[in-house]
Amino acid sequence: MQSTPKGLRLQIAILGKVNAGKSSFLNLMTGQNVSIVSDMAGTTTDTVEKAQELHPFGPVLWLDTAGFDDQSALAEKRMQKTMEALERADVAIVVSKTDDTADELVERVQKKNIPLIKIINREGDFAPYQKDDVLVLNACDTSKRDEIVHLVQAALLNICPDDVLAPPAMLGDLVKSGGKIVMIVPIDTEAPKGRLIMPQVQAIRDCLEHNQTVIVTKETDYAKILDDLKTPPDLVVCDSQVVKLMTDLTPRSIKCTTFSILMARMKGDLKAFVEGAKMLNDLADGDKILISESCTHHGAKDDIGTVKIPNLMTKKTGKKLIFEHIAGCALPLDLKDYRLIVQCGGCTQNRKAILSKIQAAQKAGVAITNYGVCLSALNGVLERVIEPFDTALNG
């Protein structure tokens, strides 16, 4: 990987009415012509994503959305995309003209408890400034770019939640500095040749940042690795597809978990996913299960979401279940027909997007879990692999 994945970037949605200057603002902040700028209404038809390194936040992802009051033939679909962007936004910036404060849009953002920056995009040659809780600037004045960027940076620092400024560790906090972690990594057929899948790479990096030693092995060599170690590891982490092998071979004195469960803690709400997995014991014939995959990769013949989980769930429950699959950032608007949602690890999405899915499911009264929690529950080892996380076990 050459750059920070989108799911680990601060995601900032730029919202506003048609021709408010959203795309001009994005182009000014990035110093590039990322979005098309025109006086013609509705120029931005879909959410435009642009990655940038923005001090002191590091990697961020800008989400330039379609105009909120778009009146074109595709207005409804464009607004759906805009609201989907808002669901995964860590921060929202509402851009408006001097005589248009976009109160309705501001109210929508505030109802979702998303940190908000309000900008008035005004024509003219003047120094950008802050008045009360509003930034006043000219997004087309590139000569003032440095001043505007500094003004926006200060505003972001003022409103960003602590967990955005200092994101949680993936697993480094579970083991003391200098500790030893064994990772069981099968060669995943869906990972490009010569590469590991993203959660495995992230886990290795996180351990190194916490001054821990990482031993990586295939599942076929795990037993030998344990025998060869002079002292037992502090933690063992495996791919969910070999969780039963790991728990069978790992002494009870050694804590163990899976990469997907680590992702559930870092990206979502592990306790909610564990609670949702209880629905596996109550499924009945005809129940509909939604498998939610964040990315749109082409699944292999033994794909975990389309093949392995449905097959194992059907076998373990003995029920005639109906499986539906969806790929992308958002869940369907109507969830009432589903009994259970199984979310992927979410390695390509940010934490806000996964939390939004959990909230949508809970609001609809539908149980939700994730791949790793689901597979561990179906293999009868869930309690074992969440032992490292006291909050998930004890509330």
N, C-alpha and C positions, 0 to 999 in steps of 0.2 A: 504494500500500500504506500502510495506516494504522498497522501494527504489525509487529514483527519476525517473520519467518516461523518456523514451528515448527522447521524444519530448522536454524536458527541459534540455537536456544535450548538452554541446559543442561537436559537431560531427567532428571528425578528420579523413579524408580519407588518407590511406597510399597507395601510387601508385608507380609504377615502372615496369621495364621489368622483364621477367622471371628470377628467381634466383638472383635478385638484393639484396635480404636480407630483404624484407618487413616483412615477418612473423617472422624472427629472431628479427627484431627491435621491433615488437609488443610484443613478448614474453619477451624481455628485459625490455621494459617500464612497463609492468604489473607485471613482476616478476613471471609469470606463463607460462606454455606451452599451450597457447591458440590456436595457429595455428601449424599445422604439418610443420616441417622443413625437407627438403630433397634436395639432389643435383639433383634429377630428376625434369626436367622442368615441369611446370604446376601443381605443388602440390596443390596450392590454386585454387580451381575450382569455388568458389562462394564467395561473400563478407562475411567475418567472422566479427561478431560484438562482441565487448567486452567492458563492462562498467567498469569504474574505477573512484576512487576518486583521482584527481590530483590537488595538491596544486599549486597555489592559486585559481584555476578555479572551484574547487568543482567537481561535477559529470561530467564526459566526456564519450563519446562513440567513441571507435576506430573502424574504418572500414577498415579491411585488404582485399585488392582487388586482383583479378587475374592478372597475369602478362600481361603487355600491349602488348607485341609482341608474345603472345601465338599462336602457330601454330597447335594446336590440332584440332581434328574434331569438337569440341564444341567451338572453338575460338570465333566465332561471337557472340554466346549467352553469353559467359563469358565477352566479352568486353561490351556488352549491360548492364550487371549487374554492371560492373566497372563504366561505364558512369552514370548509375543511382545513384550510391553511390556519385559520384562527384556532381550531381545535388543537393544533400541535405547536402553536406559537408560545414561546417563553415570555416574550414581550410583544406588545402591539404599539405601532406608531400610527396615529391618525393624522393625515395631512388634509388641510382644508384651505380654502381661499379666505381672504380677510373678512368677507361678508357672509361666510358660511362656516359655522362651527361644527357641523356634522354631529349634532347632539344625539341623534338616534343611533349612530354608529358607536359613539363614545359610550352610550348607555349599554349597548350590547356587549362591548368589551368589559365594562365594569361589572356586569352581571356574571361574567365568567371568571371574575377575580384575576384577570390578567393584568400585570403591571403595564401602565399606559403612559405614553408620551404624546402630548398634543402639539402639533406644529401648524402654524399659520404660514403659508407660502405666499409671500407678498412680492409684487413687482417693485423694482426700484433699486437705486444704488445706496445701500445703507449697511451698517455693520450689524450682523446677526446678534440678537439679544434674547434674554428670557424675561417675560413679564408674568408674574405670579407663577402658574404651573404650565405656561405655554411658551414654546420656543417660536420666535418670529425670525424668518429668514427668507432669502430669495434662492430657491433651489436651482435657478438657471444662472446664477452668478458664480461662475467657476473661479473667479479671482478671489472669492471669499471662502474657498473650499476648506482651507486649514482651520479657519475660525469656526466654520459650521461643524466640521468633524469634531473639534474639541468641545463645542457646546453639546453635541449629541452624546459624546462619550461621558461627559459629566452627568447628563440626565440619566443615562443608562446605569451608571454606577449608583445613582441615588435611588433608583427604583428596583433594581434587580434583587431577587431573593437570595439569601445566603447560599442555598443549595445550588444556585446557578453559578455564583461567583466561585464557590468551592464545591464542585460536584463530588458525590460520595465515591469512595474507592470501590473497585469491583470485588476484590477479595483480599487485598493487601492488609486490611485492618483485622482480618480474621486470624492472622499468624504474626507472631512477634518478629521484630527485625532480626535477620540472621536465620530465620526459620527455613524449613525445607518443605517444599510442596511437590508432589508427584502428579503429573497430568497425563491421563490416559486419552490418547488422541488417535482414534481410528482414521485411516485414510479415507476421507469423505469423497464420494464420487461426484458430489456437486461442487466441490471446490476446484478451481482451475489447477491444472498440473503445475506442481512446484510451489503451491501455496496452501496455507491452512485457512479454515473458515474464520470469519471476523472475531467471534467471541474468544476463540483460542488465542489469537494474536493479542487481543486486548488484555486477556488474563495474564499472559506471559509478560507483557509490558508493565502491567500494574504491579506484579510481583517484583520485577527488577527495580521499579521506582521505590518500592518499600524495602529494598536491600534484602530480598529473600532469594533462596536458591530454588531453581525450577528444574525438575527432572521430567523430561517428556518421553513417553514410550507408547508403543502400540499395545492394544489389548492382549495380543498374543504373548507379549514379553513381560506383562505386569507382574505375574507371580514371581518370576526370576528376579525382577528389580527389587521387590520386597525382601526376598531372601538375601540378596547381595548387600543391601544397606546395613551398615553397622548399627545405626540408630533408626528407629521408625520415623517416618515423615510426620510433620505436624498436621498435614491435611492432604487428602487425595481428591482430585477433581477429574470427572470423566465426561465424555460425551453421553448424552441421555440414552443413546441407542445401546450402550453397553453397561447401563447402570446395574443390572442384576449381576453381571459378572463381577463388577467392582465390589458390590456389597457382599457377595459370596466369598471373595478372596481377601477382603480387608478385615483385619482383627477388630473387634468391637472397641478396643482402646484407641483406635485411630479414627478421627472424624473424617467424613467424606461427604461430597456433594457433587452436583453436575454444573456444567457451564451454563445451561439454560436456567437453572435455579439461581445462579449468580446474576444472570441477566434480569431475572424476575425481580430480584432485590434492587439492582442498580437502576433499572429502567421503569419499573412499575411498582406494584404493591404485593410483596410476597405473601403477606398474611391473607389478602383478598384472594389470591390465586389458590392458596392452600384450602381456604374455606370453599371456594368454587369447586374444587376437586371432589368434595363430598357428594356432589350430584351424581358422580359415576355410580354410586351405590343405589340410586333411586331411579335410574333410567328405565323406561318402559318401551314396549313395542310401538313403533311409529314416531318416537321422539325425534325431533330435528336437531342436529348438531352442526354448528357453524365453525368451520376451520378457517381462521383468519391469518393469512400469510402477509407479512408487511411488504416484501419485495416480490418482483414478478419474474423470478428465475424460472427456467424451464425445468420442471421436476424430473428427476431420474426415475428409473423403473421401481426403485425401492424408496421413493421420496417419503420423508417422515410425515409430512402433512397430508398428502393425498393417498398414501398407501399404508404406512406402518401404523399410525395412530388409529385410522378407521378399522384396520384388520384386528389389531389388538383389542380395541374397545368392543368390537362385535364379539370376539372370542371370549373375553372376560365377563361381559355382561350377559351373554347368551340372548340378547335382544335383537329384534329387527329394527335397526336404526337408520335414519335418513341423514346422509352427510351432504352438506353443501360447502363450497369453497369460495373464498373471496381473497383477492390480492390487492394490496394498496394501503394507503394511509388511513382510510376511514371505514367504519362499519356501516352496514345498511341503516337507513333512517328508521325503519320499522323492524324491531327485534322481537316482538311479542310472540312470534311463532316458534322461536328457538327455545330449547330446554337448557342448552349448554353452549358456550362459546369457548373454543380452544385457540388462544392467541400464540403466535410463534414467539421466539425469543426477543424479537424486536431489535436486532442488532443494527438495522438500517434506520431505525426511528429514534427520536429523542424521548426522554422520559415523559414530557408533557403529552405527547401523542398517545403513549400507552396508558397513562392515567386517564386521559379523556375517554378511551375505549372502556376502561373499567367503570368510570362514572356513568357512561351511556348504558352499559349492561345493568348496573345496579339500579339505575332509574327505571329501566324496563322490567326489573324483577327477574333478570336472567342470570344464572350462574356463569362465572367466567374463570378460566384457569389458563395456564400456558403449557407449551409443549413439554418442558422438563418436569413440571409438577405433575402433569397428566400421565406421562410415561412412568414416572416413579410410583405414582399411585396404582396404576394398572399392574405394575410389577410387584406390588406389595411392599415397597421399601421406602415410602414417602417419609415416614417418621425418622428413619435412619438418615436420610440425606438432608433433612432440614435441622438436624441437631446443631450444626454450627450457628444457627440463627435463633437465639432465644426469643426474640420478639414474635417470630412466626409460630413457635411452639406454645408460648405462655401468654400471648396477647400483649 
